Amino acid sequence: MRLFEILIAVLSGITLIWALRTPGPASRRWRLGLTWASLILAAAHLWIEGYRWQMAPLYLLVAGLSVCVIRQMDSGLSKGWWGAGVAALVAGVALAVLLPVPRIPFLAGPYAIGTVTYHWIDAARPETYGDSPSGYRELAVQVWYPAAASSGGIPERWLEHPALSRTMATWSHMPGFLLDQTRLTRTHAYPDLPLSKAEARFPVVVYVHGWGGFRDINQDQLETLASHGYVVVSADHVYGALVSVYPDGRVVYNNPDVLPYGVADEVFDQASARLVKTYAADAAFVLDQLALLDAQDPEQRFTGRLDLDRLGIFGHSTGGGAVVQLCGGEQATVPCKAVLGMDAWVEPVAETIIAQGLAQPVLLMNSAGWRHGENAECQARLLAASTGSVRRLTIMKAQHYDFVMAPALSPLGPILGVRGTIPASRVMEINQVYLLAFFDVYLKGQTNPLIDGPSLAYPEVVFE
């Protein structure tokens, strides 16, 4: 619960206790004072923090108590009304706690975080998954970067467009309104800040989301990297993304026909291989655009400041397979210096790439459910063929969506089956520290024993 929400619940509870008493002069003053304080707090909450439906029982409680106290100054509440008030208090607190406004925890580094969003069109690739105004593949691409300290301003919201929270809920077979509160979450990134001058050029990390993901589905990890001196880039891989929101407000939804289920294995395998290649091509196009920004940024923010010779790339699920597709094999043309996959789905990756492996340092992080099976065997073959430094680890008690922001959405996640039983703050910390350690070692030349083997600090992490 947020600050004003906690204060409203506490004051409402205290007011309920006073309202049950037979009023004397002092009691009347207390009841009236508490009532006005609750009304003022509710107004401040709505103005500063914003309305959310989970607080409706508490809103009704404040309104009901106000009417009762003002109209019945000379008598206490009946036990029936008092019981209804207690029920509203309990319901409001429970809903607010079980479906909170998510907070974005991140390992704050020395830099403030700036962000900017682009709309890029790949005129070399016609769009084949759906409609496109230009007829070509169009991507909404967001960049987070180390910034000069913020001088005022308001950080961006995480899922500001309602299509994101609504579609995320229905994707998980829940009512669409259930996650509306996520629109109230503030990130730590400020739009259009100047790039920090602390370094001449910053290393670049590209993220590729999974099937049904979106560009900032792991906002905590992107912010961690940016605050520690990386320019971080992520695209909505349109039609594979859950929702793609363009800077002009245009919204494009996931196309389930892109990865069809309930079809013959051969059809599904062809579709998945095509999807991984499309994601990889998207990432390659994004890298081409970054090179153009480094050569000549129209806004002069990134000109000469992007160190693409220190390029890292990581992805989750389908995106994990795409980064292998992009950087693996003897014919790889993208200069990846370090590759990280989170529950990387490598089965759809071209067999020639699996057989040739990766020449770069690679870290594969798996959840417990991805530790075994055909995909795990495919990962093992990939690593065995790789010539770079290779590592594979498992986060025990974690599930597939623990690698994104799902743990922050609700403590009910394990019951609903959308995340593992490892505490949300813990699994998000593990993701961040291992991600940062890996890229610090291979893009910045630092030393960090965390990625070399078991750590007493993180016993949940098992190295294979």
C-alpha angles and dihedrals in degrees: 000000000000124000100264091041091056092047092049091052093047095047092045090053092049090047090052090054093050092044090060092058124090101254125243123176093277093045092051091054092049093047092049093046093049091047093053091045090053091050092049092048092049090051091048091048092052092046099043107025100025136233122292127177095234088070094055094104089053092047089053091046093054091047093046094048091049092054093044096046095046094045097040103041092145099049138047126243117277114249090248093056090042091054091050089051092052090050091052091048093051093045093049095048092045094051093045092050098042094044103032131172097262119243120212109228115195140164099257114219131191096281135078113231126244126185140193132178127216136192109217128182121204102213090186094065125057113215109251102169098066147324121326125181090223095037090238135095108284124193134192103214127188127197126200116192145172106273141190111262113289114253100204122304129118124274118241122267117248104227100010096154108079091220089072099056094038094050092043089057095047090045086060091048093252130125110282095238094054095093099035089118091071088078087072095059114112121210124212092244124104121205120250100353116162115266112256117261093209091104130029093225131010128214116248129228122189122202125204116196126214134251107301093013129115136214098274100031087121097040092154092062094045091051092047091055095044093049089053095055107277129124102225123199130190133170134201101241093218118232089009090058118083089237131352115208115191124206090252090058097257112146127206121186132213115278108220091198089069090073104020121197126203092039132115115290091244092055092047092047091052092048093048093048090050092049093052090049090049092052090048091050089049090054092047090052091049089053090052089053091048089054088054091050090051090050095046124350109192088216092045091229099117103022107134091350104096114090100205089171084073098052124158126181132191137173144180125232107319087011089054089057090047093056090053090048090049100045104027134089133037093283096058110135099180112093097229111173097185133014128200128181127192110203084337111203099216100160092093093050115111111273091229090061093047090051093048096043128196127308093200129077107275135192121191115195115193136187119230093263092055095051094094138028137063095313091052089051089051090051089051092053090049093052093044090056094045120105098198127079107291133197135172126188139171128218102217118225089017125121134206098274093047086087091068134043095286093107090063095055101075142340085233090072096103091049092049090047096238095115141016131262097259109109114268096237091048099051092045090052091050091051092050099045096048093044092050094043093052096051093040089058098046103030101033101029094237126144123242122163091198093090095046100070148318118341128205087216092060110032090163088073114086120189116217 
